[in-house]
């Protein structure tokens, strides 16, 4: 399998109810890494995690810019984005 040409920003809901935003080229693989404790330090001890939002981009730079933007949102804004709160 070759590397994906699609870049993703994803939001996870952690077991403690917190939201984690990340970047990857393979969402399924990245979630498995988070679940195994090999993902971000933040998600260790907060498993299981559930993908609640993904966005796809054609370039890494666009995805990374969006990740940065989402990370800057308030909790309420993130909840609206992922559909947890109307």
HELIX and SHEET records of a PDB file:
HELIX    1   1 UNK A   27  UNK A   35  1                                   9    
HELIX    2   2 UNK A   41  UNK A   43  5                                   3    
HELIX    3   3 UNK A   60  UNK A   71  1                                  12    
HELIX    4   4 UNK A   75  UNK A   82  1                                   8    
SHEET    1   A 3 UNK A  19  UNK A  24  0                                        
SHEET    2   A 3 UNK A   7  UNK A  13 -1                                        
SHEET    3   A 3 UNK A  50  UNK A  57 -1                                        
END                                                                             
